[in-house]
Amino acid sequence: MTLQVTIIPVTPFQQNCALVWDSETKLGAVVDPGGDVPHILDAIKQTGVKVTDIFLTHGHLDHASGAAELAKALDVRITGPGIADKFLLDDLDASCRKYGFAGGNCAPDAWLAGGDLVSMGGAEFEVLHCPGHTPGHVVFVDHENNFGIFGDVLFQNSVGRSDFPYSDTAALMKAIATKLMVLPDDLTFICGHGPASTIGAERQSNPFIG
């Protein structure tokens, strides 16, 4: 199989919604549909991908507020994030109104925990629980293809925010150090916002990485 990925920037926060698929079977998944659902559906149509699943890294509105609408349009399941983010998903409707977003509450069909394995486009991704930005934040790592989808944990030359009342800076930095920076230097990852990077590049240049 050949894993392919396209980034679909959504919401005024330009969140990196990811469409992941197998180029041979054209089966795939959407990760973090935060909004602009018609735009996501158009991208799916252009690629010809048959989406079988929606996955969420965490419960913030720019990552999850379009999930319920997209799941209904595609008739697919929503999986993730960790159950500790349930309070965020339960409050999406109010958060969307506050920030002028379209979207609403999301009730996943299944929650994720560290060590789970999920399939996206035929590729196996390990789920890593990386709390700190939010309590239930997870990241997805495809070890065979040396590829990850990290949400808002690690960015190019930065790390996720941890100034929310429910955030935990120490937990965030511990997760990065013990779960992400132990991955191969040449592993490429998609961030929740901004350009992609590699573990090696962040090890060398990220000012937050000791």
C-alpha beads as a LAMMPS data file, in Angstrom:
LAMMPS data file: protein, C-alpha beads

210 atoms
209 bonds

1 atom types
1 bond types

-500.0 500.0 xlo xhi
-500.0 500.0 ylo yhi
-500.0 500.0 zlo zhi

Masses

1 110.0

Atoms # bond

1 1 1 0.000 0.000 0.000
2 1 1 0.980 3.630 -0.474
3 1 1 -0.265 5.969 2.232
4 1 1 -1.261 9.414 1.001
5 1 1 -2.186 12.484 3.023
6 1 1 -3.658 15.828 2.130
7 1 1 -4.126 18.748 4.497
8 1 1 -7.416 20.660 4.463
9 1 1 -7.076 23.926 6.410
10 1 1 -10.362 24.658 8.207
11 1 1 -11.873 27.339 10.465
12 1 1 -10.518 30.848 11.020
13 1 1 -7.790 29.162 13.107
14 1 1 -6.499 27.385 9.957
15 1 1 -6.503 24.010 11.648
16 1 1 -4.887 21.168 9.717
17 1 1 -7.691 18.699 9.068
18 1 1 -6.057 15.610 7.508
19 1 1 -7.414 13.247 4.871
20 1 1 -5.424 9.978 4.967
21 1 1 -5.892 7.187 2.430
22 1 1 -4.474 4.163 0.653
23 1 1 -3.753 5.082 -2.972
24 1 1 -4.571 1.535 -4.113
25 1 1 -7.914 0.918 -2.390
26 1 1 -8.900 4.595 -2.060
27 1 1 -10.130 3.852 1.476
28 1 1 -9.325 6.512 4.028
29 1 1 -10.111 8.510 7.148
30 1 1 -10.492 12.125 8.214
31 1 1 -8.646 13.395 11.273
32 1 1 -9.809 16.502 13.168
33 1 1 -12.645 17.925 11.028
34 1 1 -12.916 21.165 12.975
35 1 1 -15.357 22.914 10.672
36 1 1 -15.963 24.059 7.086
37 1 1 -17.581 20.697 6.366
38 1 1 -18.565 21.552 2.763
39 1 1 -14.888 22.302 2.087
40 1 1 -13.870 18.936 3.561
41 1 1 -16.517 17.109 1.532
42 1 1 -15.310 18.828 -1.628
43 1 1 -11.718 17.743 -0.936
44 1 1 -12.890 14.157 -0.379
45 1 1 -14.808 14.240 -3.671
46 1 1 -11.793 15.598 -5.559
47 1 1 -9.536 12.798 -4.312
48 1 1 -12.128 10.080 -4.871
49 1 1 -11.499 8.691 -1.392
50 1 1 -14.068 6.496 0.346
51 1 1 -13.935 7.703 3.954
52 1 1 -14.613 4.947 6.483
53 1 1 -13.769 6.712 9.767
54 1 1 -13.354 10.033 11.531
55 1 1 -10.719 10.349 14.262
56 1 1 -10.190 13.160 16.778
57 1 1 -6.944 14.088 18.538
58 1 1 -8.684 16.254 21.140
59 1 1 -11.858 18.105 21.966
60 1 1 -11.187 21.720 21.001
61 1 1 -13.724 23.315 18.677
62 1 1 -11.274 23.942 15.810
63 1 1 -10.496 20.207 15.751
64 1 1 -13.887 18.673 16.487
65 1 1 -16.795 21.041 15.814
66 1 1 -17.446 19.670 12.312
67 1 1 -17.201 16.014 13.285
68 1 1 -20.884 15.313 13.923
69 1 1 -21.998 16.995 10.690
70 1 1 -19.332 15.209 8.653
71 1 1 -20.109 11.839 10.244
72 1 1 -23.772 12.250 9.345
73 1 1 -22.954 13.266 5.760
74 1 1 -20.627 10.290 5.256
75 1 1 -22.458 7.798 7.504
76 1 1 -19.289 6.894 9.410
77 1 1 -18.183 6.536 13.026
78 1 1 -16.304 9.076 15.141
79 1 1 -13.489 7.671 17.253
80 1 1 -11.500 9.525 19.898
81 1 1 -10.130 11.427 21.605
82 1 1 -9.492 10.205 25.153
83 1 1 -12.563 10.211 27.386
84 1 1 -10.991 12.912 29.580
85 1 1 -11.905 15.387 26.814
86 1 1 -15.627 14.552 27.020
87 1 1 -16.347 17.812 28.843
88 1 1 -14.961 19.762 25.863
89 1 1 -17.001 17.829 23.297
90 1 1 -20.132 18.232 25.417
91 1 1 -19.628 22.017 25.352
92 1 1 -18.795 22.461 21.662
93 1 1 -22.112 24.089 20.809
94 1 1 -21.592 26.857 23.360
95 1 1 -17.942 27.282 22.344
96 1 1 -18.911 27.560 18.674
97 1 1 -21.471 30.279 19.440
98 1 1 -18.885 32.153 21.504
99 1 1 -16.357 32.223 18.670
100 1 1 -18.823 32.519 15.781
101 1 1 -18.095 29.013 14.460
102 1 1 -20.504 26.707 12.700
103 1 1 -20.755 23.320 14.374
104 1 1 -21.998 21.662 17.495
105 1 1 -21.580 19.079 20.213
106 1 1 -19.954 15.776 19.378
107 1 1 -20.612 12.358 20.912
108 1 1 -17.942 9.914 19.679
109 1 1 -18.896 6.326 18.973
110 1 1 -15.753 5.177 20.796
111 1 1 -13.035 6.692 22.979
112 1 1 -9.298 6.084 22.632
113 1 1 -6.582 5.231 25.146
114 1 1 -2.816 5.010 24.938
115 1 1 -1.700 1.758 23.340
116 1 1 -4.784 1.366 21.150
117 1 1 -4.262 0.566 17.472
118 1 1 -6.428 2.123 14.759
119 1 1 -6.513 1.763 10.984
120 1 1 -6.457 4.730 8.613
121 1 1 -6.415 3.929 4.935
122 1 1 -5.177 0.434 5.681
123 1 1 -2.211 1.697 7.720
124 1 1 -1.924 0.828 11.407
125 1 1 -1.499 3.769 13.770
126 1 1 -0.567 3.460 17.422
127 1 1 -2.450 5.779 19.761
128 1 1 -0.291 7.692 22.254
129 1 1 -1.975 9.531 25.125
130 1 1 -0.235 12.922 25.306
131 1 1 -2.088 15.078 27.875
132 1 1 -1.239 18.625 28.794
133 1 1 -2.853 20.759 26.088
134 1 1 -6.082 18.957 26.962
135 1 1 -6.488 16.038 29.401
136 1 1 -7.566 13.512 26.762
137 1 1 -5.309 14.524 23.882
138 1 1 -4.011 11.639 21.756
139 1 1 -1.611 11.454 18.824
140 1 1 -1.451 8.868 16.051
141 1 1 1.822 7.229 14.939
142 1 1 2.266 4.968 11.906
143 1 1 5.581 3.270 12.690
144 1 1 5.782 1.393 9.381
145 1 1 5.479 4.553 7.277
146 1 1 7.378 6.728 9.794
147 1 1 4.540 9.211 9.993
148 1 1 2.485 10.855 12.720
149 1 1 -0.508 13.111 13.275
150 1 1 0.198 15.054 16.459
151 1 1 -2.648 17.550 16.858
152 1 1 -1.725 20.403 19.208
153 1 1 1.062 18.709 21.183
154 1 1 4.185 19.469 19.159
155 1 1 4.631 22.064 16.401
156 1 1 7.447 23.275 14.208
157 1 1 9.602 25.189 16.715
158 1 1 6.839 25.282 19.309
159 1 1 4.593 23.200 21.569
160 1 1 0.898 23.220 22.391
161 1 1 -0.663 25.829 24.630
162 1 1 -0.964 24.867 28.265
163 1 1 -2.528 28.017 29.712
164 1 1 -6.111 26.752 29.804
165 1 1 -7.570 26.067 33.278
166 1 1 -7.575 22.329 32.533
167 1 1 -4.103 22.264 30.932
168 1 1 -0.926 20.923 32.531
169 1 1 2.441 22.213 31.344
170 1 1 4.446 19.547 33.167
171 1 1 2.306 16.765 31.680
172 1 1 2.647 18.241 28.189
173 1 1 6.431 18.447 28.369
174 1 1 6.673 14.963 29.867
175 1 1 4.567 13.519 27.052
176 1 1 6.706 15.215 24.433
177 1 1 9.931 14.023 26.062
178 1 1 8.920 10.438 26.817
179 1 1 6.538 9.610 23.957
180 1 1 7.431 11.793 20.978
181 1 1 11.127 12.614 21.213
182 1 1 11.929 8.899 21.489
183 1 1 10.574 8.389 17.964
184 1 1 12.989 8.226 14.974
185 1 1 14.546 11.498 13.848
186 1 1 13.230 11.026 10.315
187 1 1 9.610 10.531 11.392
188 1 1 7.494 13.199 9.687
189 1 1 4.489 14.562 11.535
190 1 1 1.562 16.827 10.811
191 1 1 0.883 19.512 13.392
192 1 1 -2.528 20.840 14.336
193 1 1 -1.598 24.185 12.807
194 1 1 1.209 25.348 10.540
195 1 1 3.773 23.361 8.570
196 1 1 4.743 19.736 9.087
197 1 1 8.074 18.832 10.642
198 1 1 10.249 15.905 11.696
199 1 1 11.305 14.680 15.112
200 1 1 14.954 15.329 14.243
201 1 1 14.286 18.914 13.178
202 1 1 12.483 19.638 16.447
203 1 1 15.222 17.977 18.455
204 1 1 17.718 20.366 16.844
205 1 1 15.817 23.657 16.647
206 1 1 12.735 23.676 18.893
207 1 1 13.492 26.086 21.753
208 1 1 11.068 24.236 24.052
209 1 1 12.870 20.905 23.681
210 1 1 15.676 20.528 26.191

Bonds

1 1 1 2
2 1 2 3
3 1 3 4
4 1 4 5
5 1 5 6
6 1 6 7
7 1 7 8
8 1 8 9
9 1 9 10
10 1 10 11
11 1 11 12
12 1 12 13
13 1 13 14
14 1 14 15
15 1 15 16
16 1 16 17
17 1 17 18
18 1 18 19
19 1 19 20
20 1 20 21
21 1 21 22
22 1 22 23
23 1 23 24
24 1 24 25
25 1 25 26
26 1 26 27
27 1 27 28
28 1 28 29
29 1 29 30
30 1 30 31
31 1 31 32
32 1 32 33
33 1 33 34
34 1 34 35
35 1 35 36
36 1 36 37
37 1 37 38
38 1 38 39
39 1 39 40
40 1 40 41
41 1 41 42
42 1 42 43
43 1 43 44
44 1 44 45
45 1 45 46
46 1 46 47
47 1 47 48
48 1 48 49
49 1 49 50
50 1 50 51
51 1 51 52
52 1 52 53
53 1 53 54
54 1 54 55
55 1 55 56
56 1 56 57
57 1 57 58
58 1 58 59
59 1 59 60
60 1 60 61
61 1 61 62
62 1 62 63
63 1 63 64
64 1 64 65
65 1 65 66
66 1 66 67
67 1 67 68
68 1 68 69
69 1 69 70
70 1 70 71
71 1 71 72
72 1 72 73
73 1 73 74
74 1 74 75
75 1 75 76
76 1 76 77
77 1 77 78
78 1 78 79
79 1 79 80
80 1 80 81
81 1 81 82
82 1 82 83
83 1 83 84
84 1 84 85
85 1 85 86
86 1 86 87
87 1 87 88
88 1 88 89
89 1 89 90
90 1 90 91
91 1 91 92
92 1 92 93
93 1 93 94
94 1 94 95
95 1 95 96
96 1 96 97
97 1 97 98
98 1 98 99
99 1 99 100
100 1 100 101
101 1 101 102
102 1 102 103
103 1 103 104
104 1 104 105
105 1 105 106
106 1 106 107
107 1 107 108
108 1 108 109
109 1 109 110
110 1 110 111
111 1 111 112
112 1 112 113
113 1 113 114
114 1 114 115
115 1 115 116
116 1 116 117
117 1 117 118
118 1 118 119
119 1 119 120
120 1 120 121
121 1 121 122
122 1 122 123
123 1 123 124
124 1 124 125
125 1 125 126
126 1 126 127
127 1 127 128
128 1 128 129
129 1 129 130
130 1 130 131
131 1 131 132
132 1 132 133
133 1 133 134
134 1 134 135
135 1 135 136
136 1 136 137
137 1 137 138
138 1 138 139
139 1 139 140
140 1 140 141
141 1 141 142
142 1 142 143
143 1 143 144
144 1 144 145
145 1 145 146
146 1 146 147
147 1 147 148
148 1 148 149
149 1 149 150
150 1 150 151
151 1 151 152
152 1 152 153
153 1 153 154
154 1 154 155
155 1 155 156
156 1 156 157
157 1 157 158
158 1 158 159
159 1 159 160
160 1 160 161
161 1 161 162
162 1 162 163
163 1 163 164
164 1 164 165
165 1 165 166
166 1 166 167
167 1 167 168
168 1 168 169
169 1 169 170
170 1 170 171
171 1 171 172
172 1 172 173
173 1 173 174
174 1 174 175
175 1 175 176
176 1 176 177
177 1 177 178
178 1 178 179
179 1 179 180
180 1 180 181
181 1 181 182
182 1 182 183
183 1 183 184
184 1 184 185
185 1 185 186
186 1 186 187
187 1 187 188
188 1 188 189
189 1 189 190
190 1 190 191
191 1 191 192
192 1 192 193
193 1 193 194
194 1 194 195
195 1 195 196
196 1 196 197
197 1 197 198
198 1 198 199
199 1 199 200
200 1 200 201
201 1 201 202
202 1 202 203
203 1 203 204
204 1 204 205
205 1 205 206
206 1 206 207
207 1 207 208
208 1 208 209
209 1 209 210
